[in-house]
Amino acid sequence: MNYLTEISIIVIFDILFAFLLTSFLIPKVKKYGSLCNIFDYPQSRKIHSIPLVRIGGFAIFFGFIIT
């Protein structure tokens, strides 16, 4: 196996691991945000019509940092 193939396998594994980790963390972070009442409520300038949890980005950040 040559060097480029090994690097490609490592990069593909890292991307897959980051995706799976983030997919696992998002529901956990949303549940935590709901328990702590951390919502973004709809207003006249907002597009959404229901309250959304505001801390979903932490799951993406932690997935990036851990990988």
C-alpha positions as CSV (number, residue, x, y, z in Angstrom):
1,M,0.0,0.0,0.0
2,N,1.5,3.3,-0.9
3,Y,1.6,6.5,1.2
4,L,-1.3,8.3,-0.6
5,T,-3.7,5.4,-0.2
6,E,-2.9,5.2,3.6
7,I,-3.6,8.9,3.9
8,S,-6.8,8.6,2.0
9,I,-8.0,5.8,4.3
10,I,-7.2,7.9,7.4
11,V,-9.0,10.9,6.0
12,I,-12.1,8.9,5.1
13,F,-12.1,7.3,8.5
14,D,-11.8,10.7,10.2
15,I,-14.7,12.1,8.2
16,L,-16.9,9.1,8.9
17,F,-16.1,9.2,12.6
18,A,-16.8,13.0,12.8
19,F,-20.2,12.4,11.1
20,L,-21.2,9.5,13.3
21,L,-20.1,11.3,16.5
22,T,-22.0,14.5,15.5
23,S,-25.0,12.5,14.6
24,F,-24.9,10.8,18.0
25,L,-24.3,14.1,19.9
26,I,-27.0,16.3,18.3
27,P,-30.0,14.5,20.0
28,K,-28.2,14.6,23.4
29,V,-27.5,18.3,23.1
30,K,-31.0,19.1,22.0
31,K,-32.4,17.2,25.0
32,Y,-30.0,19.0,27.3
33,G,-31.1,22.3,25.8
34,S,-34.8,21.4,26.3
35,L,-34.1,20.5,30.0
36,C,-32.3,23.8,30.6
37,N,-34.9,25.8,28.6
38,I,-32.5,27.2,26.1
39,F,-34.8,28.1,23.3
40,D,-34.9,30.6,20.4
41,Y,-38.5,31.8,20.3
42,P,-40.2,32.9,17.1
43,Q,-40.5,36.7,16.6
44,S,-41.5,38.9,13.7
45,R,-37.9,38.9,12.2
46,K,-37.4,35.1,12.5
47,I,-38.3,32.5,9.9
48,H,-39.2,29.6,12.3
49,S,-42.6,29.3,13.7
50,I,-41.9,27.0,16.7
51,P,-39.3,27.4,19.5
52,L,-35.9,25.8,18.6
53,V,-33.1,24.8,20.9
54,R,-30.2,27.3,20.6
55,I,-27.2,25.1,21.5
56,G,-27.2,22.5,18.6
57,G,-24.0,24.0,17.3
58,F,-22.1,22.6,20.3
59,A,-22.6,19.1,19.0
60,I,-20.9,20.0,15.7
61,F,-18.1,21.9,17.5
62,F,-17.4,18.9,19.8
63,G,-17.5,16.5,16.9
64,F,-14.9,18.6,15.1
65,I,-12.7,19.0,18.2
66,I,-12.7,15.4,19.2
67,T,-11.8,14.2,15.7
